[in-house]
Amino acid sequence: MRTRASTVMLIGGTTLAVLGAVVSVVYFLQPWRTCSYEDSSAGCAMLPLDASIMTAAMLVTLVATAVAIAGAAGRRRTFS
């Protein structure tokens, strides 16, 4: 793998993995949600759209982590 491509994979994958993890945590905690039956916002029921966004963010985190690992492995490989 070329050094430039592996660098882009490493930086892009790491950035997307961190962003996806942050979005997942924010949607898990739901700080904007209020409900009458629970004191904390995390105890409120999640809406279907919120659940699908959180699922997509978790999938992006997994795929981006794999891309970052592949980029790191490509940078370690030395060419003669």
Secondary structure, DSSP 8 states (H G I E B T S, - for coil): --HHHHHHHHHHHHHHHHHHHHHHHHHHH-TT---TT-SSGGGS---HHHHHHHHHHHHHHHHHHHHHHHHHHHHH----
